[in-house]
Amino acid sequence: MLNGRHSELQWRAMGGSVRGNSHDRAGLPNQDAILWRPDTGEGTPLIIALSDGHGSAKSFRSEMGAKFAVQVAVALVSEYKSNKPELSNSSAIKRMAEEQIPKGIVWSWQKIVRNHLEQNPFTEEDILILKERDGETAVNAIQNNPLLAYGATLLFALVTSQFVLLMQIGDGDIVVVGKDGKAEKPVVSDDRLFANATTSLCAEDAWKDFRFTFSVFGDSPPKMIMLSTDGYSNSFETEEGFLKIGTDIAAMIQDGKWDEVNSNLESWLADASRQGSGDDISLGILAPMDAKPMRFTIFDKWRTCH
């Protein structure tokens, strides 16, 4: 059973999303999305979800795919937490994370996408533009898998007074900062994610590609959990430079500068995009009142949608 010592622990969330510098120049929309519940960003349980729509020509409706992804994740995970009393048992949470949540998210997302596509079928202009931009092979790919037009990744965190569940499919980063200020990325990496290839909600059996880590707080929670789409980490020359941002933000929050971080967040992201990746960037932050280290038990499970 889970330890109930942190029944009064409260969490809070903040986040932002900016259109990438390259998308701004090309007149493309922000293909990222971010959402949290409760809307106030305070209390427990609290869930925050981020999604990155694929930037390829084939995924020309990916901004909608990303929006659907965060809506589905927040709604479904909130429902599981509310309606599953057995979630007081850590083994039940692990079973839920291994199969029930990934299957539920993928099924719901793909259903919403198919409904949207039925009501808004691809036009001749859509196909012509795709062919001009990416060739006949891209047209064939869309015809074989129409969901590819909405392709998106997803990463989210669920925090309660007792445990944290971190999950993702595709690229992006989840960083946890402990009491000592050290930042780590506890979700196991997927070596298939390179160049522009990523696992995706649009793939068949996509639920198998979710990776996750679950941890009971034990003595205490972490200082901060930070989730970001890959446009953020790609704006740094090194992994160390990216992780240092996590420790720096956590230190500001510990110094009582939550409002300062919140008010400056989107301008920082815009600067990062302009000086770095040029991509859309979304960033979500979760923090408790007291931040101390935690131990993670990593369960890795694993396809690639181009």
Backbone bond lengths (Angstrom), bond angles and torsions (degrees), N, CA, C in turn:
res aa  C-N    CA-C-N  psi(-1)  N-CA   C-N-CA  omega(-1)  CA-C   N-CA-C  phi
1 M - - - 1.465 - - 1.534 109.77 -
2 L 1.328 116.45 156.92 1.445 120.17 178.70 1.519 110.52 -77.28
3 N 1.323 114.64 148.99 1.452 121.53 177.24 1.531 109.27 -74.66
4 G 1.312 118.90 129.61 1.456 122.03 -177.25 1.514 114.61 -94.63
5 R 1.309 119.11 16.65 1.461 121.26 -173.96 1.524 112.87 -66.25
6 H 1.356 117.48 -20.81 1.456 119.38 -174.58 1.524 111.32 -108.05
7 S 1.342 116.21 36.16 1.457 119.94 -176.59 1.525 112.31 -62.68
8 E 1.348 118.50 -22.28 1.449 121.17 -178.75 1.527 112.52 -99.10
9 L 1.334 118.12 -1.42 1.456 120.89 -178.21 1.522 110.99 -64.40
10 Q 1.311 115.53 129.69 1.461 121.16 178.73 1.525 110.26 -115.25
11 W 1.332 115.39 143.40 1.453 121.99 178.05 1.523 109.87 -114.09
12 R 1.318 115.55 161.14 1.457 120.68 173.30 1.527 109.16 -140.77
13 A 1.322 115.86 157.78 1.463 121.34 -175.54 1.522 110.49 -133.00
14 M 1.312 114.74 151.15 1.456 122.39 168.75 1.526 107.05 -144.92
15 G 1.319 116.21 163.65 1.453 118.40 178.69 1.508 111.42 -175.37
16 G 1.326 114.95 169.32 1.450 121.07 178.43 1.511 110.62 -159.42
17 S 1.318 115.55 162.82 1.468 121.94 179.86 1.517 108.68 -146.30
18 V 1.333 117.20 131.99 1.465 121.17 -179.51 1.526 110.09 -128.24
19 R 1.335 114.66 147.53 1.458 119.68 174.56 1.517 109.00 -72.21
20 G 1.319 115.62 136.50 1.455 120.08 -178.05 1.506 113.31 -66.60
21 N 1.326 115.47 152.40 1.448 120.72 -179.17 1.526 111.99 -58.73
22 S 1.330 116.86 -39.83 1.468 120.51 179.74 1.525 110.89 -69.19
23 H 1.326 117.24 -36.50 1.467 120.52 177.42 1.526 110.69 -68.27
24 D 1.313 115.70 -35.96 1.462 120.28 178.14 1.526 110.20 -61.71
25 R 1.320 116.63 -46.05 1.466 120.89 -179.38 1.528 111.53 -65.49
26 A 1.355 116.19 -35.56 1.461 120.40 -177.56 1.519 113.25 -86.74
27 G 1.335 117.08 -3.39 1.458 120.43 -178.77 1.515 113.67 72.11
28 L 1.333 116.72 26.09 1.462 121.64 179.33 1.527 109.94 -94.89
29 P 1.336 117.88 153.67 1.466 119.94 -179.57 1.525 111.76 -77.77
30 N 1.324 115.89 167.84 1.455 121.30 170.06 1.525 107.34 -70.98
31 Q 1.329 117.19 119.51 1.459 121.60 -177.24 1.523 112.04 -97.42
32 D 1.324 117.65 10.46 1.467 122.69 174.08 1.526 109.61 -95.59
33 A 1.329 115.15 164.76 1.466 120.86 173.17 1.523 108.36 -149.88
34 I 1.340 115.69 150.57 1.465 121.85 177.57 1.522 108.03 -144.05
35 L 1.342 115.54 143.54 1.466 120.84 -179.01 1.518 108.82 -156.19
36 W 1.341 116.33 145.17 1.466 119.56 174.00 1.516 110.02 -140.07
37 R 1.327 114.52 159.03 1.458 123.01 175.33 1.522 108.47 -139.02
38 P 1.345 119.18 138.48 1.457 125.74 2.40 1.524 111.89 -68.89
39 D 1.340 115.40 162.06 1.459 120.81 -176.82 1.516 112.67 -58.98
40 T 1.326 117.00 -29.59 1.462 120.66 -179.22 1.523 112.18 -69.15
41 G 1.344 116.20 -17.70 1.456 120.14 -176.68 1.509 113.38 73.86
42 E 1.328 117.35 19.86 1.458 120.76 -179.01 1.521 110.41 -135.82
43 G 1.345 115.98 145.53 1.458 121.28 175.68 1.506 113.06 110.45
44 T 1.317 115.70 -176.46 1.453 122.02 175.96 1.530 108.60 -140.49
45 P 1.337 117.77 147.67 1.465 125.04 -6.34 1.519 111.17 -69.49
46 L 1.329 115.71 154.92 1.459 121.90 -179.69 1.521 107.65 -132.22
47 I 1.316 116.69 133.36 1.457 121.69 178.19 1.507 109.69 -127.10
48 I 1.326 116.28 138.38 1.460 122.42 175.01 1.522 108.11 -130.45
49 A 1.332 116.57 135.96 1.459 121.63 -177.09 1.525 109.96 -131.69
50 L 1.343 115.77 141.17 1.453 123.41 176.46 1.526 108.86 -127.57
51 S 1.319 116.73 146.41 1.458 121.08 176.99 1.518 109.45 -140.89
52 D 1.319 115.19 145.70 1.461 122.95 -179.54 1.519 108.27 -123.00
53 G 1.334 116.40 110.33 1.454 119.85 176.59 1.517 110.71 -70.44
54 H 1.328 116.06 140.44 1.466 119.77 -178.23 1.525 110.61 -61.96
55 G 1.310 116.17 139.71 1.453 120.53 -175.65 1.517 115.28 -90.60
56 S 1.329 117.81 0.73 1.466 119.33 -177.49 1.519 110.73 -73.55
57 A 1.331 115.41 161.79 1.472 120.95 179.58 1.521 111.40 -59.73
58 K 1.327 117.18 -32.77 1.467 121.01 -178.06 1.530 111.87 -66.11
59 S 1.320 117.04 -26.42 1.469 120.94 -177.27 1.527 109.95 -99.96
60 F 1.326 115.51 59.32 1.460 120.38 -172.61 1.525 113.48 -78.22
61 R 1.343 117.93 -3.06 1.461 121.18 172.10 1.528 111.28 -118.96
62 S 1.319 116.33 26.67 1.466 119.38 -172.79 1.517 113.17 -69.99
63 E 1.357 118.94 -23.21 1.463 117.97 176.49 1.519 110.85 -65.00
64 M 1.352 116.64 -31.50 1.463 120.15 175.11 1.519 110.35 -74.82
65 G 1.323 117.02 -38.28 1.458 120.35 176.88 1.509 112.26 -60.09
66 A 1.345 116.99 -39.94 1.467 121.28 178.21 1.522 111.05 -66.51
67 K 1.333 116.20 -42.53 1.466 120.27 178.83 1.519 110.76 -61.59
68 F 1.335 116.94 -44.60 1.465 120.50 177.77 1.520 110.98 -61.94
69 A 1.334 117.24 -38.10 1.463 121.60 -175.97 1.521 112.19 -62.24
70 V 1.347 117.08 -47.58 1.470 118.29 -177.91 1.520 110.99 -70.66
71 Q 1.329 117.30 -33.59 1.468 119.87 177.59 1.521 110.79 -64.12
72 V 1.325 116.54 -45.29 1.462 121.62 179.98 1.521 110.75 -63.58
73 A 1.329 117.27 -47.02 1.465 120.61 -177.11 1.519 111.51 -61.22
74 V 1.314 116.89 -47.72 1.461 120.71 -178.17 1.526 110.84 -63.67
75 A 1.329 116.74 -45.03 1.463 120.09 -178.22 1.521 111.44 -66.19
76 L 1.317 116.85 -46.16 1.464 120.06 -174.43 1.527 111.84 -70.27
77 V 1.316 117.36 -45.42 1.465 119.79 -178.57 1.531 110.26 -67.06
78 S 1.328 117.43 -37.51 1.458 119.86 176.31 1.525 110.69 -62.04
79 E 1.329 115.66 -40.09 1.466 119.95 179.36 1.521 111.54 -65.79
80 Y 1.334 116.85 -42.53 1.465 119.52 178.00 1.520 110.74 -60.76
81 K 1.319 116.29 -44.08 1.465 119.22 -177.13 1.528 110.92 -65.94
82 S 1.330 117.31 -34.26 1.459 120.59 -177.77 1.527 112.91 -78.09
83 N 1.329 116.30 -33.39 1.466 120.69 -169.76 1.517 115.14 -105.41
84 K 1.336 118.16 2.83 1.457 120.60 -176.45 1.523 110.26 -117.76
85 P 1.327 118.43 89.40 1.464 119.58 -178.94 1.518 113.14 -62.92
86 E 1.353 116.98 -22.96 1.464 119.01 -179.33 1.523 112.01 -70.67
87 L 1.346 117.66 -3.68 1.454 119.83 178.79 1.524 112.18 -71.35
88 S 1.317 117.48 1.65 1.458 119.53 169.30 1.527 110.55 -77.22
89 N 1.312 116.69 -4.25 1.457 122.87 -179.28 1.521 108.93 -109.04
90 S 1.331 117.82 124.87 1.463 121.29 -174.55 1.515 112.57 -63.65
91 S 1.340 118.40 -35.24 1.469 119.80 179.22 1.520 110.73 -67.66
92 A 1.341 117.13 -31.71 1.464 119.94 176.67 1.520 111.00 -67.31
93 I 1.330 116.81 -37.89 1.463 120.68 177.90 1.520 110.18 -65.13
94 K 1.329 116.89 -40.53 1.466 120.56 179.11 1.528 110.32 -62.84
95 R 1.330 117.60 -43.65 1.469 120.32 178.76 1.528 110.56 -63.15
96 M 1.313 116.01 -40.78 1.456 120.63 178.59 1.531 110.64 -61.40
97 A 1.329 117.22 -43.66 1.459 121.38 -177.53 1.523 111.90 -71.10
98 E 1.313 117.21 -31.39 1.463 120.38 -178.31 1.515 112.94 -71.25
99 E 1.325 118.05 -33.37 1.457 119.29 -171.99 1.518 113.91 -140.06
100 Q 1.302 119.18 -50.76 1.465 120.58 -171.01 1.524 112.94 -62.65
101 I 1.326 117.50 -49.36 1.464 119.60 -179.19 1.526 111.43 -67.00
102 P 1.350 119.99 -49.61 1.466 118.50 178.74 1.522 113.25 -57.68
103 K 1.329 117.47 -43.96 1.464 119.86 179.16 1.522 110.82 -63.57
104 G 1.329 116.63 -42.85 1.455 120.31 -179.34 1.514 112.52 -63.60
105 I 1.342 117.18 -42.89 1.459 120.99 179.65 1.517 111.04 -64.72
106 V 1.327 116.87 -48.96 1.466 120.06 -177.43 1.526 110.97 -63.84
107 W 1.333 116.98 -44.89 1.468 120.10 -179.94 1.529 110.24 -60.99
108 S 1.324 117.51 -45.44 1.462 121.27 -177.73 1.521 111.07 -67.49
109 W 1.332 116.94 -44.59 1.464 120.24 -179.79 1.527 110.91 -61.88
110 Q 1.323 116.76 -46.83 1.462 119.39 -178.30 1.523 111.65 -66.81
111 K 1.318 117.54 -33.26 1.466 120.34 176.53 1.526 110.46 -65.46
112 I 1.330 117.19 -45.28 1.465 121.03 179.40 1.526 110.53 -62.40
113 V 1.330 116.54 -42.16 1.463 120.48 179.88 1.524 110.97 -63.62
114 R 1.328 116.53 -44.41 1.474 119.10 179.57 1.527 111.00 -63.43
115 N 1.316 117.05 -39.23 1.467 120.18 177.34 1.526 110.90 -63.64
116 H 1.329 116.23 -42.73 1.459 120.05 178.60 1.525 110.66 -63.34
117 L 1.326 116.03 -41.70 1.464 120.73 -179.63 1.530 111.34 -66.37
118 E 1.322 116.49 -37.22 1.462 120.06 178.09 1.525 111.00 -63.53
119 Q 1.325 115.69 -38.37 1.463 119.94 179.80 1.531 112.40 -82.61
120 N 1.332 116.21 -21.30 1.468 120.99 -178.09 1.524 109.50 -134.93
121 P 1.334 118.03 69.07 1.461 120.62 -176.96 1.532 112.30 -62.40
122 F 1.321 115.44 155.93 1.462 119.75 177.06 1.529 109.46 -59.38
123 T 1.298 115.44 139.01 1.464 120.17 178.26 1.529 110.40 -93.36
124 E 1.318 115.48 166.37 1.466 119.83 175.37 1.525 110.07 -60.65
125 E 1.331 115.98 -34.87 1.465 119.59 178.73 1.525 111.22 -66.38
126 D 1.341 117.23 -40.44 1.469 120.84 176.47 1.530 110.72 -54.93
127 I 1.330 115.68 -48.81 1.461 120.93 -176.96 1.518 111.05 -68.21
128 L 1.339 116.86 -39.01 1.463 120.18 179.81 1.529 110.96 -64.80
129 I 1.335 116.61 -44.83 1.465 120.01 178.32 1.517 110.70 -62.02
130 L 1.344 116.67 -42.99 1.465 120.30 178.81 1.519 110.93 -60.40
131 K 1.323 116.87 -44.35 1.466 121.05 -179.55 1.520 111.10 -62.40
132 E 1.343 116.70 -40.98 1.462 120.65 179.59 1.524 111.39 -67.01
133 R 1.333 116.59 -35.80 1.463 120.39 -176.51 1.524 112.94 -82.36
134 D 1.347 116.30 -36.77 1.474 118.76 -169.20 1.518 114.30 -132.79
135 G 1.326 118.50 -0.90 1.456 120.40 173.96 1.523 114.72 89.21
136 E 1.311 114.10 175.58 1.459 121.50 -176.85 1.528 112.29 -64.89
137 T 1.328 116.48 -31.25 1.469 119.90 179.23 1.525 111.25 -61.03
138 A 1.324 116.60 -39.21 1.466 120.76 178.80 1.518 111.00 -66.61
139 V 1.328 116.79 -39.30 1.466 120.73 177.51 1.522 109.91 -61.86
140 N 1.319 116.59 -43.90 1.471 120.66 178.38 1.519 111.39 -61.96
141 A 1.331 116.42 -38.36 1.471 120.38 -179.97 1.519 110.63 -63.30
142 I 1.325 117.56 -42.54 1.462 121.93 178.86 1.531 111.01 -67.25
143 Q 1.307 116.68 -38.23 1.465 119.85 178.79 1.523 111.23 -66.58
144 N 1.324 116.37 -34.39 1.468 120.59 179.40 1.527 112.05 -77.66
145 N 1.333 117.24 -31.52 1.465 121.66 -179.98 1.523 109.20 -143.96
146 P 1.330 117.32 85.19 1.478 120.17 -178.63 1.525 113.72 -58.79
147 L 1.346 117.78 -23.45 1.468 120.70 179.65 1.523 111.21 -62.97
148 L 1.324 116.85 -22.14 1.455 121.21 -179.08 1.523 111.68 -59.30
149 A 1.321 117.02 -29.95 1.463 120.08 179.20 1.525 111.37 -62.02
150 Y 1.346 117.30 -25.21 1.465 123.17 -178.56 1.534 111.68 -104.47
151 G 1.316 117.84 9.40 1.456 122.13 -170.04 1.519 114.54 -51.65
152 A 1.322 116.45 136.10 1.465 121.18 -177.65 1.519 110.62 -156.26
153 T 1.315 115.11 155.67 1.463 122.65 171.91 1.524 108.55 -94.76
154 L 1.332 115.93 177.21 1.463 120.09 178.28 1.520 109.55 -156.78
155 L 1.318 116.12 136.74 1.465 121.10 169.88 1.520 108.05 -142.49
156 F 1.342 115.44 141.46 1.458 118.77 -179.19 1.513 111.36 -151.58
157 A 1.332 113.58 161.61 1.464 121.30 176.71 1.516 108.77 -130.88
158 L 1.316 115.88 135.18 1.460 123.23 171.25 1.518 107.51 -114.70
159 V 1.344 116.70 122.23 1.455 120.39 177.03 1.520 109.24 -120.64
160 T 1.317 115.19 140.97 1.456 122.43 175.01 1.523 107.38 -128.75
161 S 1.308 116.49 -174.17 1.463 119.51 177.53 1.521 111.99 -72.33
162 Q 1.349 116.90 -8.89 1.461 119.74 -174.40 1.512 115.22 -123.15
163 F 1.329 118.11 -28.29 1.461 119.15 -175.18 1.520 111.30 -149.51
164 V 1.336 114.74 168.51 1.463 122.18 174.20 1.519 108.21 -130.91
165 L 1.332 115.61 138.09 1.456 123.35 175.44 1.518 107.73 -121.47
166 L 1.333 116.86 122.07 1.457 123.08 178.97 1.523 108.55 -116.10
167 M 1.347 116.83 129.75 1.463 120.43 -177.30 1.518 110.01 -140.81
168 Q 1.347 115.44 150.67 1.451 118.93 174.25 1.517 111.69 -159.72
169 I 1.332 114.20 154.79 1.453 122.77 169.28 1.517 106.07 -130.21
170 G 1.312 116.49 128.64 1.453 121.33 -178.12 1.510 112.57 89.14
171 D 1.347 115.57 -165.60 1.458 120.19 -176.03 1.525 111.23 -81.40
172 G 1.321 115.58 -175.55 1.459 121.86 -170.36 1.516 109.16 111.03
173 D 1.326 115.87 171.83 1.466 119.50 -173.29 1.527 111.27 -136.22
174 I 1.324 114.95 139.10 1.460 122.00 171.02 1.529 107.12 -120.25
175 V 1.319 115.79 120.08 1.464 121.99 -176.22 1.523 108.71 -118.69
176 V 1.322 116.18 133.98 1.466 122.20 176.38 1.525 108.55 -116.65
177 V 1.325 116.61 130.96 1.465 121.88 179.20 1.523 108.59 -109.93
178 G 1.329 115.71 123.08 1.463 121.43 -178.25 1.520 112.96 -89.42
179 K 1.331 115.67 -176.97 1.473 122.51 -176.63 1.524 111.79 -58.04
180 D 1.350 116.26 -37.14 1.454 120.15 -177.91 1.525 112.93 -77.94
181 G 1.329 116.97 1.63 1.456 120.28 -179.83 1.507 113.86 84.09
182 K 1.325 117.19 1.01 1.460 120.60 -179.73 1.521 110.03 -80.15
183 A 1.323 115.45 134.19 1.465 121.30 179.42 1.518 110.28 -100.88
184 E 1.332 116.05 138.05 1.451 121.22 176.46 1.518 109.80 -137.89
185 K 1.344 115.08 159.90 1.463 121.58 177.33 1.527 106.91 -113.59
186 P 1.344 117.61 93.43 1.463 120.93 -169.79 1.518 115.79 -76.17
187 V 1.330 118.58 -18.11 1.463 119.44 179.15 1.523 108.22 -79.78
188 V 1.323 116.26 127.00 1.460 120.97 -175.13 1.524 110.13 -59.21
189 S 1.333 116.96 141.05 1.459 122.07 -178.57 1.529 110.64 -77.17
190 D 1.319 115.24 160.71 1.463 122.90 178.52 1.519 106.80 -118.19
191 D 1.341 117.30 112.87 1.464 120.02 -174.24 1.525 113.16 -72.57
192 R 1.319 117.70 -1.25 1.461 120.00 175.37 1.522 111.97 -83.41
193 L 1.321 117.71 -9.05 1.458 121.54 -178.12 1.524 109.09 -88.76
194 F 1.313 116.29 99.37 1.449 120.87 177.54 1.521 108.67 -149.73
195 A 1.354 114.65 157.18 1.462 121.03 -176.33 1.532 108.56 51.73
196 N 1.341 117.82 -124.31 1.456 120.60 -178.91 1.521 112.36 -105.03
197 A 1.329 117.52 12.65 1.461 120.87 -180.00 1.519 109.88 -89.48
198 T 1.322 116.07 138.14 1.457 120.14 177.91 1.520 109.73 -153.68
199 T 1.308 116.04 148.84 1.455 119.07 168.93 1.525 107.94 -67.78
200 S 1.328 116.42 157.99 1.460 118.70 -167.47 1.511 112.18 -155.43
201 L 1.319 115.57 154.07 1.462 121.70 174.80 1.517 112.12 -64.90
202 C 1.327 118.33 -17.39 1.458 120.96 -176.59 1.530 112.82 -83.70
203 A 1.329 117.60 -7.15 1.460 120.67 -176.72 1.526 111.69 -79.79
204 E 1.311 115.70 151.50 1.463 120.72 172.67 1.524 108.29 -64.95
205 D 1.332 116.73 137.57 1.465 121.64 -177.57 1.534 111.74 56.18
206 A 1.327 116.16 37.00 1.462 120.31 -177.83 1.528 112.27 -60.01
207 W 1.323 118.10 -24.85 1.463 120.42 -178.30 1.523 112.15 -59.22
208 K 1.339 116.57 -25.03 1.465 120.16 -179.43 1.524 111.95 -72.14
209 D 1.328 117.04 -14.71 1.459 120.88 -175.79 1.525 113.60 -93.63
210 F 1.333 117.83 -0.73 1.468 119.81 176.71 1.523 110.13 -70.02
211 R 1.333 115.90 138.32 1.471 121.89 171.53 1.520 106.77 -117.03
212 F 1.315 116.22 149.81 1.457 118.10 -177.48 1.519 112.56 -153.73
213 T 1.304 114.97 162.32 1.446 122.00 168.66 1.526 107.92 -139.86
214 F 1.295 115.40 143.43 1.467 122.61 -178.27 1.521 108.13 -129.53
215 S 1.316 117.06 138.07 1.457 119.43 179.10 1.521 111.53 -146.71
216 V 1.329 115.01 133.35 1.465 122.00 167.80 1.526 106.56 -80.61
217 F 1.319 117.73 142.42 1.449 120.70 -174.24 1.521 113.70 -64.21
218 G 1.325 117.86 -30.29 1.456 118.24 -174.72 1.518 109.44 67.24
219 D 1.320 117.24 -121.22 1.457 120.99 -178.26 1.527 113.30 -74.84
220 S 1.345 117.64 -29.80 1.463 118.11 -173.70 1.520 112.07 -169.77
221 P 1.334 117.45 159.94 1.464 122.63 179.36 1.529 111.70 -85.25
222 P 1.335 117.82 172.69 1.465 120.38 176.33 1.525 110.83 -78.23
223 K 1.323 116.70 170.72 1.460 120.85 175.36 1.520 111.20 -70.09
224 M 1.334 115.70 -41.36 1.450 118.74 -172.62 1.524 110.33 -160.63
225 I 1.324 115.51 147.85 1.460 122.59 170.48 1.525 106.51 -120.63
226 M 1.315 117.19 129.52 1.461 122.63 -177.71 1.528 109.75 -124.50
227 L 1.317 116.85 127.12 1.455 122.67 177.30 1.522 108.50 -117.00
228 S 1.340 117.15 138.64 1.458 119.48 179.75 1.514 110.92 -149.56
229 T 1.327 115.78 148.23 1.456 120.19 172.21 1.525 108.13 -73.80
230 D 1.341 116.49 163.41 1.460 119.53 -168.67 1.522 113.86 -68.60
231 G 1.342 117.66 -14.23 1.457 119.03 176.43 1.512 112.84 -61.45
232 Y 1.341 116.71 -23.58 1.468 119.54 -179.92 1.523 111.41 -77.88
233 S 1.325 117.62 -55.96 1.471 119.01 -179.09 1.530 111.42 -62.77
234 N 1.348 117.81 -31.08 1.462 120.89 178.66 1.521 112.86 -70.89
235 S 1.327 117.19 -8.42 1.463 121.23 177.72 1.527 112.33 -86.50
236 F 1.342 116.66 -3.62 1.457 121.03 -179.42 1.524 110.35 -109.53
237 E 1.309 115.58 146.31 1.465 119.83 -178.69 1.515 111.89 -70.99
238 T 1.326 117.33 -30.72 1.459 121.29 -176.81 1.525 110.96 -134.16
239 E 1.320 115.05 158.32 1.463 121.03 173.99 1.514 110.84 -62.48
240 E 1.334 116.20 -37.13 1.458 120.56 -179.65 1.529 110.74 -62.96
241 G 1.337 116.08 -39.63 1.452 119.70 179.26 1.518 112.00 -64.40
242 F 1.335 115.74 -39.05 1.457 120.16 178.18 1.528 111.09 -66.65
243 L 1.326 117.84 -45.99 1.457 121.23 -179.28 1.527 111.57 -63.93
244 K 1.337 116.56 -31.03 1.464 119.49 179.51 1.528 111.19 -64.75
245 I 1.334 116.87 -30.51 1.459 119.44 175.66 1.529 109.93 -59.85
246 G 1.342 115.72 -41.20 1.459 119.98 177.65 1.516 112.14 -60.19
247 T 1.318 117.15 -46.38 1.461 120.01 -179.45 1.526 111.21 -67.69
248 D 1.329 117.20 -35.66 1.467 120.39 179.82 1.536 110.99 -67.17
249 I 1.341 116.61 -44.14 1.463 119.39 179.69 1.528 110.19 -65.91
250 A 1.338 116.35 -41.56 1.463 120.02 178.78 1.526 110.77 -60.30
251 A 1.326 116.60 -39.77 1.462 120.30 179.41 1.528 110.94 -64.87
252 M 1.330 117.39 -39.24 1.460 120.47 177.60 1.529 110.71 -63.52
253 I 1.326 115.89 -42.16 1.465 119.64 179.90 1.526 110.11 -64.35
254 Q 1.330 117.01 -40.95 1.459 120.78 178.72 1.536 111.38 -64.32
255 D 1.331 115.42 -27.20 1.469 119.99 179.17 1.528 111.99 -86.01
256 G 1.331 117.20 9.56 1.454 120.62 177.20 1.515 114.54 83.03
257 K 1.331 117.73 20.77 1.463 121.33 -175.96 1.529 112.66 -104.49
258 W 1.328 116.38 33.97 1.468 121.36 178.99 1.536 111.16 -55.16
259 D 1.302 117.40 -49.62 1.464 121.08 -178.06 1.527 111.61 -64.13
260 E 1.323 116.60 -36.33 1.465 120.09 178.65 1.521 110.75 -65.47
261 V 1.329 116.65 -43.53 1.464 120.09 177.23 1.525 109.92 -62.16
262 N 1.325 116.24 -46.36 1.457 121.37 -177.62 1.530 111.79 -59.88
263 S 1.313 116.85 -42.77 1.465 120.32 -176.85 1.528 112.96 -73.36
264 N 1.332 117.20 -23.97 1.466 121.08 -178.14 1.523 114.02 -100.57
265 L 1.326 116.80 -6.76 1.462 121.22 -169.03 1.532 112.75 -55.89
266 E 1.322 117.56 -52.57 1.459 119.22 -174.58 1.529 112.10 -68.34
267 S 1.316 118.43 -32.03 1.474 119.29 176.70 1.524 110.25 -68.53
268 W 1.339 117.85 -36.37 1.461 120.77 175.38 1.524 110.96 -62.88
269 L 1.343 115.94 -42.34 1.459 119.58 -179.71 1.526 110.94 -66.13
270 A 1.329 117.18 -40.84 1.465 120.85 178.58 1.528 110.50 -62.10
271 D 1.326 117.01 -40.72 1.468 120.70 177.46 1.524 110.67 -63.65
272 A 1.333 115.98 -41.61 1.466 119.86 -179.68 1.516 110.79 -62.34
273 S 1.327 116.98 -42.92 1.456 120.14 179.35 1.528 110.90 -65.25
274 R 1.314 116.78 -44.49 1.468 121.15 -177.16 1.536 111.29 -64.74
275 Q 1.320 116.82 -39.14 1.455 120.63 -176.72 1.531 112.83 -92.08
276 G 1.351 116.06 -11.54 1.465 119.08 -174.69 1.508 114.00 -124.19
277 S 1.337 116.63 -107.03 1.458 121.73 -169.10 1.519 114.29 -70.81
278 G 1.334 117.88 -28.88 1.461 121.15 -173.41 1.514 112.67 77.25
279 D 1.322 116.49 -0.31 1.460 122.19 -175.32 1.529 110.27 -89.55
280 D 1.357 115.82 165.27 1.459 120.28 168.70 1.521 108.36 -59.74
281 I 1.325 116.63 146.73 1.464 120.66 177.93 1.518 109.39 -135.41
282 S 1.331 115.61 131.35 1.459 121.75 171.85 1.521 108.52 -125.77
283 L 1.324 115.62 142.56 1.460 121.04 -177.67 1.517 108.96 -140.25
284 G 1.336 116.23 130.84 1.452 122.37 175.78 1.510 110.09 -123.50
285 I 1.327 116.69 141.24 1.466 121.89 -177.61 1.521 109.85 -130.25
286 L 1.328 115.97 134.70 1.455 123.66 174.82 1.521 108.19 -123.25
287 A 1.335 116.84 137.15 1.467 119.93 178.37 1.517 110.45 -150.97
288 P 1.335 117.50 140.90 1.473 122.09 172.87 1.515 109.95 -91.03
289 M 1.312 116.46 178.19 1.462 119.89 176.98 1.531 111.50 -68.94
290 D 1.328 116.75 -41.37 1.458 121.94 177.86 1.502 108.22 -115.28
291 A 1.318 118.07 128.45 1.457 121.93 -179.30 1.518 110.56 -113.35
292 K 1.311 116.21 118.97 1.456 122.15 176.76 1.521 107.92 -136.62
293 P 1.335 118.12 165.42 1.457 119.53 -172.09 1.517 113.66 -69.45
294 M 1.335 115.25 160.14 1.459 121.63 178.11 1.514 108.53 -139.35
295 R 1.306 116.09 158.35 1.459 120.64 176.55 1.521 108.95 -105.29
296 F 1.334 115.95 142.69 1.457 120.81 -179.08 1.520 110.23 -111.64
297 T 1.311 115.22 141.17 1.457 121.48 169.20 1.515 106.34 -107.71
298 I 1.321 117.50 115.92 1.462 121.15 -174.07 1.522 110.12 -95.15
299 F 1.326 115.02 126.19 1.457 121.82 173.75 1.519 105.91 -114.05
300 D 1.336 118.50 115.73 1.442 117.59 -179.13 1.516 111.02 -107.45
301 K 1.309 114.19 139.53 1.428 122.30 178.37 1.511 105.49 -144.09
302 W 1.094 111.84 148.25 1.430 112.16 171.62 1.505 99.90 -122.63
303 R 6.000 92.34 -170.82 1.409 139.15 145.50 1.484 104.87 165.44
304 T 1.051 121.90 166.15 1.442 116.21 -170.31 1.508 111.27 -129.05
305 C 1.312 116.58 132.68 1.467 121.47 179.35 1.520 107.60 -113.06
306 H 1.298 118.98 119.67 1.461 122.16 -176.84 1.518 110.64 -99.22
